[in-house]
Amino acid sequence: MDLKTLLFLLSFIGCCAGEDVLPPGPVDAILGKNVTLKTLVDKPDYTVIIWNFNDGTVSGNVVTAAKGAGVTVSEEYTGRASMNETNGYLTLGPLKAEDSGEYTISIVIAGSPTKTGETELRVLVPVSDVAITSNMPDAIEFNSTVVLTCSAKGSFLKFTWLKGTTPIKADGNHFTVKDDELSSTLTIKDVLRKDLDAPIICTAANSLETERSAPYNVTVYYGPDEVTISPLNPPAVLRAKSNFSLTCTARSNPPASFAWYHDGQKLEMSGPVLTLEVIEKHGLGKKAEAYKCSATNAKTQRVVSSPAVSFSVMEAISGIKITGPTATLIAGNSTANLSCQETAGTVKSTTWSKDGKPLSAGGRLVFSSDMSSMMINPLQKEDNGQYMCQLTNPISTEKSTYKMVVNYGPESVKVTGPEAVEMNDNVEFFCTAASMPPANFTWKFNGTVMPVKAAQYKIEMARYKNSGTYTCEAHNPVTGKTIMHTHTLSVKEEGELDGLSDGAIAGIVIAILVALGAAIALIMYCRQKVPVESPY
């Protein structure tokens, strides 16, 4: 039976519609690429397999396969269609736009109903040329309506708008989106700066491809707003010739220009910073007066003023210095006078402190009536330390320090170290004494001066001859005082300090034996002296 006869007979054979032969469509494929239409029948034992095509206006056979006769490709599909004889898969390519349509398959199996199926193939034009255009290169916040249009090429396109990486959601009022077949329009009504503070990106996609536009930026001009002056609360009185300035800031795009006003009168200067130097050059600041700035945006034509601040200018205290004694000070013998003076400014208060703690009159300490000087009589060792004088007026505080050195001592000399050691032990003595300046040390052994001049005295591998008295003499070359302390050392036999020696143990044993013998002899003697009565 030839192929034409089979095709003729197929038209009279019933078909099976109760079993899926092809997967549900549509099947999407890219123009110029290949596609394979797969069957759901696993290796059918067919007599004939026929693939047909119908796009609603044109229909015809694509391929036919007969058992034992091979695969026949229709003339218009020669070189672009093939079929797998094992599973019936149909492969088409490279695809043309006119390949879109409905594909049907008929599988004739001897002794069984014919299996048929159909699916739709959509040949998609590749997504390309995705680009954004705008109705304006820049916009004014609150005033402008920005319209962005995304256009692209391709089939069955779906558009998505992003700000940076965040999807833009249409709300029907501020954001509206209108999609057409090859374009999408995003409209932003009364644009805000945050709407376009990141690049806008458009994506065009179908079921097989997604393409992104280049990031698109639209400049939004805004402000000035939140015009502030810093510091907002300056001191009521400023130090003359100090490094003080007022700074005006405002959020604005493009950056705002600034003007300054003094008690409502515009100053002949511009810029965001007004320095105290300029204020003084204008002869201002002798009394408390108000200052403010205004910010202007050349694009938005908006002008906004800052709050006003008020202050005056005064000369500060300067040239502060403490003078004190220059002679050597000795505890118990010397007196100290400290004086604190300035070269400029008016002093309103004076305070004194020592080592960070406030000082007050009393005992050995006396202040002058204006607190500009103090006297300590007599000095003691605890008067050593750093003294500070602080002068204050409404606009400044100045400090000066003076380090006082009171010489004293030595006192509380002491030698620390072991009183007894064993032969061959190493020995260390330490001599300490309170003294300013630090004391010089001299060591004596049994009254003889030793060559050691340090606070530490060492003996390596002690001998019996090292037993005796060790005297440390501490001398202060400034006060001329010398005091001493004596320490006694005894060198013992090895093991004596840890327990009894072998000789001592032997002596104890002998003594015990002698005592025991004496006791036994005494008992025997007593028994011999006691008379014994006869029982008769």
PyMOL commands that set and color helices and strands:
alter all, ss='L'
color gray80, all
select helices_A, chain A and resi 3-10+75-77+97-99+193-196+276-281+381-383+464-466+502-529
alter helices_A, ss='H'
color red, helices_A
select strands_A, chain A and resi 15-16+27-30+35-37+48-54+59-66+70-73+81-83+90-92+101-108+114-124+128-134+138-140+146-153+158-163+166-167+175-179+183-188+200-205+210-212+219-230+237-239+245-253+257-262+265-270+273-275+289-296+303-305+309-314+321-323+329-330+336-341+349-354+357-358+365-367+373-376+385-393+396-404+406-416+420-422+427-436+440-445+448-449+456-459+468-475+482-492
alter strands_A, ss='S'
color yellow, strands_A
deselect
rebuild
show_as cartoon
